[in-house]
């Protein structure tokens, strides 16, 4: 069976499934509730069983941010950049930087937003507004914000998914959750912390999702990082086609303050901004 046939088959399954969840409320898509619904869905369970069995004895391969199967830049020789922002969720990561998003809107800068299921749970109305904004592309940052792993590898103190079955849920359940709310299935997945193993990248690809890392690390995720350091981290490393990683779930960080300097400077130097789905990725 070709990849095209697989994706078409999965597409029909997703369309049939999503029609039964066409009307959602915040309570309907809470992670715990939504996952219970999926576990009563025969098509979801069949796909999970298939993927889990296929990868049950697969070695994880390399672990990191730039492993085989993970994309990190777009194909272009033009001065184009992709701004990507993560929203991680959880007790210490469910904030919303309204000033940052408002600034992007004011400057008419398109961006790709990677959101976790946990963040959606804490910010449902805001998520609806963002998903309706044509400037922004909504993508997948995992159901519970666990680094994607087939053997429980952890990073920055965040425990990874313990096996292929949990990795499947981390990716696919949030794919369906976002689709249930927005009507659109995400095309891209960024693992929590951006760390993953090669096996998880293969799982994502089998689900029709491209795993994404980054090319330019802004450094905004280190609490209390001065805006000057964030500015320097971006300006020193940008190049045509680069993906910049930042966050919009911590208004107390200096992400917005740094962007106020960085965006005008990049625009002045001739750069434009695109969303990830606007250009092909180089692949790895």
C-alpha positions as CSV (number, residue, x, y, z in Angstrom):
1,X,0.0,0.0,0.0
2,X,1.4,3.4,-1.0
3,X,1.8,6.3,1.4
4,X,-0.8,8.2,-0.7
5,X,-3.3,5.3,-0.3
6,X,-2.6,5.2,3.5
7,X,-3.2,8.9,3.9
8,X,-6.4,8.8,1.8
9,X,-7.7,5.9,3.9
10,X,-6.8,7.7,7.1
11,X,-8.4,10.8,5.7
12,X,-11.7,9.1,5.2
13,X,-11.5,7.7,8.8
14,X,-10.8,11.1,10.2
15,X,-13.6,12.7,8.3
16,X,-16.1,10.1,9.4
17,X,-14.9,10.5,13.0
18,X,-14.8,14.3,13.1
19,X,-18.4,14.5,11.9
20,X,-19.5,12.9,15.1
21,X,-17.7,15.6,17.1
22,X,-18.8,18.6,15.0
23,X,-20.3,20.5,17.9
24,X,-17.8,20.7,20.8
25,X,-17.8,22.5,24.1
26,X,-14.8,23.1,26.5
27,X,-16.0,20.2,28.6
28,X,-16.2,17.9,25.6
29,X,-12.5,18.3,24.7
30,X,-10.9,18.4,28.1
31,X,-7.9,16.0,27.8
32,X,-9.3,13.3,30.1
33,X,-12.8,13.4,28.7
34,X,-11.7,13.5,25.1
35,X,-9.3,10.6,25.5
36,X,-12.1,8.5,27.1
37,X,-14.2,9.2,24.0
38,X,-11.3,8.2,21.7
39,X,-10.9,5.0,23.7
40,X,-14.5,4.1,22.8
41,X,-13.9,4.9,19.1
42,X,-13.2,1.7,17.2
43,X,-11.3,3.4,14.4
44,X,-9.0,5.2,16.8
45,X,-8.3,2.0,18.8
46,X,-7.6,0.0,15.6
47,X,-5.1,2.6,14.4
48,X,-3.5,2.8,17.8
49,X,-3.2,-1.0,17.9
50,X,-1.6,-1.1,14.5
51,X,0.9,1.6,15.2
52,X,1.7,0.3,18.6
53,X,2.3,-3.2,17.3
54,X,4.5,-2.0,14.5
55,X,6.8,0.0,16.8
56,X,6.6,-2.1,19.9
57,X,10.1,-3.5,19.4
58,X,11.6,-0.6,17.4
59,X,14.8,0.9,18.8
60,X,14.4,4.6,19.7
61,X,17.5,5.6,17.7
62,X,19.1,9.0,18.4
63,X,17.5,11.4,20.9
64,X,17.6,15.1,20.4
65,X,16.2,18.2,18.7
66,X,17.6,17.4,15.2
67,X,17.3,13.7,14.7
68,X,16.6,11.9,11.5
69,X,13.0,12.6,10.3
70,X,12.6,16.0,12.0
71,X,12.4,19.1,9.8
72,X,14.0,22.4,10.9
73,X,13.9,24.9,8.0
74,X,12.0,25.7,4.8
75,X,13.1,25.5,1.2
76,X,13.8,28.9,-0.1
77,X,16.6,31.2,-1.3
78,X,14.6,34.2,-0.5
79,X,14.8,36.2,2.7
80,X,11.9,34.4,4.4
81,X,11.6,33.4,8.0
82,X,9.0,31.2,9.9
83,X,8.2,32.5,13.3
84,X,6.9,29.6,15.5
85,X,5.6,29.9,19.0
86,X,4.9,27.1,21.5
87,X,2.2,27.0,24.2
88,X,3.0,24.2,26.6
89,X,0.3,24.1,29.2
90,X,0.3,22.6,32.6
91,X,0.4,24.3,36.1
92,X,3.3,26.6,35.2
93,X,2.8,26.9,31.4
94,X,-0.8,27.9,30.7
95,X,-0.5,31.6,30.5
96,X,-1.2,33.8,27.5
97,X,1.0,36.6,26.2
98,X,-1.8,38.8,24.8
99,X,0.7,41.6,24.1
100,X,2.9,39.4,22.0
101,X,-0.1,38.1,19.9
102,X,-1.5,41.7,19.7
103,X,1.9,42.9,18.4
104,X,2.0,40.3,15.7
105,X,-1.5,41.3,14.7
106,X,-0.6,45.0,14.7
107,X,2.5,44.3,12.5
108,X,0.6,41.8,10.3
109,X,3.2,39.2,10.9
110,X,2.0,35.6,10.2
111,X,3.1,32.9,12.6
112,X,2.7,29.2,13.4
113,X,1.4,28.4,16.8
114,X,2.1,25.0,18.4
115,X,-0.4,24.3,21.2
116,X,-0.7,21.4,23.6
117,X,-4.0,19.9,24.7
118,X,-3.3,21.1,28.2
119,X,-3.0,24.7,27.0
120,X,-6.2,24.4,25.1
121,X,-8.0,23.2,28.2
122,X,-6.9,26.3,30.1
123,X,-7.5,28.7,27.3
124,X,-10.4,27.4,25.3
125,X,-11.9,30.7,24.3
126,X,-8.6,32.3,23.4
127,X,-7.7,29.2,21.4
128,X,-10.9,29.6,19.4
129,X,-10.0,33.2,18.6
130,X,-6.5,32.3,17.6
131,X,-7.7,29.5,15.3
132,X,-10.1,31.9,13.6
133,X,-7.3,34.4,12.9
134,X,-6.0,33.9,9.3
135,X,-2.6,35.3,10.4
136,X,-2.0,32.2,12.4
137,X,-1.5,28.5,11.6
138,X,-2.5,26.1,14.5
139,X,-0.3,23.1,14.9
140,X,0.3,20.2,17.4
141,X,2.4,20.4,20.5
142,X,1.2,17.2,22.1
143,X,-1.8,16.2,24.1
144,X,0.0,16.4,27.5
145,X,3.2,18.1,26.6
146,X,5.5,15.0,27.1
147,X,8.6,14.7,24.9
148,X,7.9,12.1,22.3
149,X,9.8,8.9,23.1
150,X,9.3,5.2,22.7
151,X,11.2,4.3,25.8
152,X,10.5,7.1,28.4
153,X,13.4,9.3,27.7
154,X,13.1,12.6,29.6
155,X,14.4,16.2,28.9
156,X,14.6,19.2,31.2
157,X,12.9,17.2,33.9
158,X,9.9,16.5,31.8
159,X,9.2,12.8,31.4
160,X,8.8,11.5,27.9
161,X,6.1,9.1,26.7
162,X,7.1,5.6,27.9
163,X,6.3,3.6,24.8
164,X,4.9,3.7,21.2
165,X,1.3,3.5,22.5
166,X,1.6,6.6,24.6
167,X,3.6,8.3,21.9
168,X,0.6,7.6,19.6
169,X,-1.8,9.2,22.0
170,X,0.5,12.2,22.5
171,X,0.4,12.9,18.8
172,X,-2.8,11.5,17.4
173,X,-5.2,12.5,20.3
174,X,-4.1,16.1,20.1
175,X,-4.4,16.0,16.3
176,X,-8.0,14.9,16.7
177,X,-8.7,17.3,19.5
178,X,-7.5,20.3,17.5
179,X,-9.5,19.1,14.5
180,X,-12.6,18.7,16.7
181,X,-12.4,22.3,17.8
182,X,-11.2,24.0,14.6
183,X,-12.3,21.7,11.8
184,X,-8.7,21.4,10.5
185,X,-6.2,18.6,11.2
186,X,-2.7,19.9,12.0
187,X,0.0,19.2,9.5
188,X,2.9,19.6,11.9
189,X,3.9,18.3,15.3
190,X,6.6,19.7,17.6
191,X,7.5,17.4,20.6
192,X,7.5,19.0,24.0
193,X,11.0,20.5,24.6
194,X,11.5,19.8,20.9
195,X,13.4,16.7,21.9
196,X,12.3,13.4,20.4
197,X,13.7,10.1,19.1
198,X,13.9,8.7,15.6
199,X,11.2,6.2,16.2
200,X,8.7,8.9,17.2
201,X,9.5,10.8,14.1
202,X,8.6,7.7,12.1
203,X,5.3,7.3,14.1
204,X,4.4,10.9,13.3
205,X,5.1,10.4,9.6
206,X,3.0,7.3,9.6
207,X,0.1,9.4,11.0
208,X,0.5,11.9,8.1
209,X,2.2,14.5,10.4
210,X,5.6,16.2,9.9
211,X,7.7,16.5,13.0
212,X,9.2,20.0,13.5
213,X,12.2,21.3,15.5
214,X,13.7,24.7,14.9
215,X,16.7,26.4,13.3
216,X,17.0,29.5,15.5
217,X,16.7,29.1,19.3
218,X,15.6,32.4,20.7
219,X,16.4,31.4,24.3
220,X,13.2,32.9,25.6
221,X,12.3,29.7,27.5
222,X,15.0,30.3,30.1
223,X,13.1,32.3,32.8
224,X,14.3,35.9,33.3
225,X,16.5,35.9,30.2
226,X,17.1,39.6,29.4
227,X,15.5,40.8,26.2
228,X,18.9,41.8,24.8
229,X,20.1,38.2,24.9
230,X,16.9,37.0,23.1
231,X,17.4,39.7,20.5
232,X,21.0,38.7,20.0
233,X,20.2,35.0,19.8
234,X,17.8,35.6,17.0
235,X,19.7,38.3,15.0
236,X,23.0,36.4,15.0
237,X,21.5,33.2,13.6
238,X,18.8,34.1,11.1
239,X,19.2,33.1,7.5
240,X,16.9,32.6,4.6
241,X,14.4,29.8,5.4
242,X,15.1,29.6,9.2
243,X,12.5,28.5,11.7
244,X,12.6,30.6,14.9
245,X,11.3,29.1,18.1
246,X,9.7,31.2,20.8
247,X,6.8,31.0,23.3
248,X,3.5,32.8,23.8
249,X,2.4,31.1,27.0
250,X,4.5,33.1,29.4
251,X,3.7,36.8,29.5
252,X,6.2,37.3,32.3
253,X,9.0,36.3,30.0
254,X,10.7,38.8,27.7
255,X,9.5,37.3,24.4
256,X,7.2,40.3,23.5
257,X,9.8,42.8,24.6
258,X,12.4,41.3,22.4
259,X,10.1,41.0,19.4
260,X,9.5,44.8,19.6
261,X,13.1,45.2,18.6
262,X,13.7,42.1,16.5
263,X,10.7,42.3,14.1
264,X,11.4,45.9,12.9
265,X,15.1,45.1,12.5
266,X,14.4,42.0,10.4
267,X,11.8,43.8,8.3
268,X,14.2,46.6,7.7
269,X,16.9,44.2,6.6
270,X,14.6,42.8,3.9
271,X,13.1,39.7,5.6
272,X,9.5,38.6,5.3
273,X,7.6,36.1,7.4
274,X,5.6,33.0,6.4
275,X,3.7,30.2,8.1
276,X,5.1,26.7,7.9
277,X,2.3,25.5,5.5
278,X,3.2,28.3,3.1
279,X,6.5,26.7,1.9
280,X,7.9,23.2,1.6
281,X,10.3,22.0,4.2
282,X,13.7,20.7,3.4
283,X,13.2,17.3,5.0
284,X,15.8,15.3,7.0
